[in-house]
Amino acid sequence: TIEYKDHKGFIEYDEELKEGSIELIVAGRFAVEIEGYEIDDDKLKDALEDIDIDKLEDWKERGITH
């Protein structure tokens, strides 16, 4: 398991095959998944930085009516 910017998730990586995935749950509403093949684990983690997690956090109430 991992924690990224206060969001819990999972990381799975196979060194031999050089492939893996990262999954996060953001704002208790959004599932974010990154998969990589023929990639180093550091590059896979770097790809997570390219996703605007803060924007997803801001959208947590969009489309919800009370």
SVG drawing of the C-alpha trace seen along z (x, -y; Angstrom):
<svg xmlns="http://www.w3.org/2000/svg" viewBox="-31 -23 45 34">
<polyline fill="none" stroke="black" stroke-width="0.4" points="0.0,0.0 1.0,-3.6 -0.1,-7.0 0.2,-9.9 -0.8,-13.4 -3.0,-12.0 -4.7,-9.5 -4.4,-5.8 -3.6,-3.4 -1.7,-0.4 1.5,0.1 2.4,3.2 5.7,3.6 7.5,6.5 11.3,5.8 11.9,8.7 9.2,7.7 9.6,4.0 5.9,3.4 3.5,2.2 0.6,0.2 -0.4,-2.4 -4.0,-2.8 -5.3,-5.6 -8.7,-6.6 -9.0,-10.4 -11.6,-12.2 -13.3,-8.9 -14.9,-9.2 -12.3,-8.9 -10.2,-6.0 -6.9,-6.8 -4.9,-4.1 -1.5,-4.2 -0.1,-1.2 3.3,-1.0 5.1,1.6 8.9,1.7 9.3,-1.1 11.4,-1.7 9.4,-2.0 10.7,-5.5 9.2,-6.6 5.9,-5.0 5.9,-7.0 6.9,-10.2 3.8,-9.7 1.6,-10.1 3.1,-13.6 1.6,-14.5 -2.0,-14.0 -3.6,-17.0 -4.8,-15.2 -5.6,-18.6 -8.1,-19.3 -9.8,-16.0 -10.0,-16.8 -11.7,-20.1 -14.3,-18.2 -15.4,-15.9 -18.7,-17.6 -19.4,-18.2 -22.7,-16.6 -23.8,-15.7 -27.2,-17.1 -28.3,-16.9"/>
</svg>
